[in-house]
Amino acid sequence: MAGTDDLKYAYAELCEHRPGYAKAEAYYDGDVDEIYASDKVAKMLAKSHLNDLDEVNFARIPVDAVANRLHVTAITTDSEAADEEISNLVLRNELDEEGPALQRRGCSQGDVYLMVWPETDEAGDMLGVNMFVNSAATVRVIYDEENPLRKKLAIKSWTFGSGKELVIRADLWYADRIERWLWAGKHSGKQDKWEPWAGDGQEWKLDNPYGEVPFFHFRTSRPYGRPVHYAAYGAQSLINKLIVSHAATVDFQSLPQRYGLIDPTVDQSGMQSDFDPDFPEDAAGDPEGPLNPSQLRNDPGELWMLQGLKGVGQFEAANPEVYLKPLDRYIKAMSQVTGVPFTLFDSTGDAISGEARQEAKAELTAMVEAIQRSFGGTWAAAYTFALGILGFDDVTVKIHWKPADQVTSAEGWATIEAKIRNGVPREQALVEAGYPPEIVKAWLANLDDDAELQRRVELLAALGDAIQKLGSGVALGAVTGQQVATILDGVMAAAEHADREVTAGA
């Protein structure tokens, strides 16, 4: 029995895109081969083992900048029982660890999948629901041609064995069935050696009783994602080349090559002309030995008399600025093409503050918020499906994220204060500052008047300014970090006590 058209197409799609995912992983891990202008240069660097130099990897910074801002703070439903079951799913599948790893892989490769499927015992009784992360190198969802929002099928393929014992397995997952296939040997597009597989005693075609393809696609774009650091590939390749080339000149800068110009008119008779290069090593000829007859001394103020030479000199090594200036430019270019603030690539530069900092982070914040929307919808769909398997119908799952960015500085709170003073609605000003609408509503619900809000905003602004100044004090050694923590604990406790008194008085 030959493989179906769906199988052939899905497997070809999976194989076609594997190199792209491998390339994305290589750039994130800093394991990319350098680009050389000629084979001669490549061989020369290989001879000196410079091609084995560990990379200075800037390309991972855009991925980490986004992934480090993707924090799920809570997963809730409108049912306490469902909320408890979600906690069990998180615990069972170690999603406190697996979840952030999934999101980081989604950012670094553009696509990653979560498989949700029940686990049963030999009697067919359900033991629980598994939620396992699957790489885009082994899984690919194929979308319907007429309705790109609908999953047509998913393929999961892997290999085992090697050589003549190599076996390729592939499962096709539909909304109503599962097809299991096998290919013995190395795959070739010119042949069709797909066979149904039923090696575990079950039928090769199984029912899917849940009416949905159980693979959930986390992606940075549609229909398929793109690695967050994709635009950094070119700059990173050139950075690698500059660093390796610079490393090749470092030894020559420390120990420059020297030369001596022989004067052909000088009479070379004497000890030098009697030297036989084939004669065994003479211990007395050791330049560092006590019996060395040489009159040359490596001491300050010494005058060297060199017989037979009319001039000496050294070859100048390449100027390091030739490498370092372009290096800085390519790092800046990486910041520009990826939308990640340059301060994340170089924290030693001039500090920026206030609105300038917010503007610099605006593109990164927008990117994080877009991925939160995409990943959040996929998380909600996956948990909804898992709860459906467990018997919870018509449950609405909501994913709560930590804000992509929040105003915390004194300048930021001063800006909020100015907005409110000039007529911007209180709720709007706080939401624009990066605080979730539900938190803002809960906060404002406890306020009776604008004066109380003004007091709190001023308190936060003053606190932000104090933290900034105390941080400078720690840096200068005027105060210790422990002393600062003690001071802030006291201030926060006093503020909370004052809030309770205001609320009680109201």
Secondary structure, DSSP 8 states (H G I E B T S, - for coil): ----HHHHHHHHHHHHHHHHHHHHHHHHHT------SSHHHHHHHHHTTGGG------THHHHHHHHTT--EEEEE-S-HHHHHHHHHHHHHTTHHHHHHHHHHHHHHHSEEEEEEEEEE-TTS-EEEEEEEEEETTTEEEEE-SS-TTSEEEEEEEEEES-GGG-EEEEEEE-SSEEEEEEEESS--TT----EE--TTSS-SEEE-TTSS--EEEEESSSSS---TTGGGHHHHHHHHHHHHHHHHHHHHHHS--EEEEE-TTS--TTTTTT--TTS---GGG-TTSTT-------STT-----TTEEEEEE-----THHHHHHHHHHHHHHHHHHT--GGGT-TTS----THHHHHHHHHHHHHHHHHHHHHHHHHHHHHHHHHHHTT--S---EEEE--S----SHHHHHHHHHHHHTT--HHHHHHHTT--HHHHHHHHHT--SHHHHHHHHHHHHHHHHHHHHHHHHHHHTSS-HHHHHHHHHHHHHHHHHHHHHHHHH-
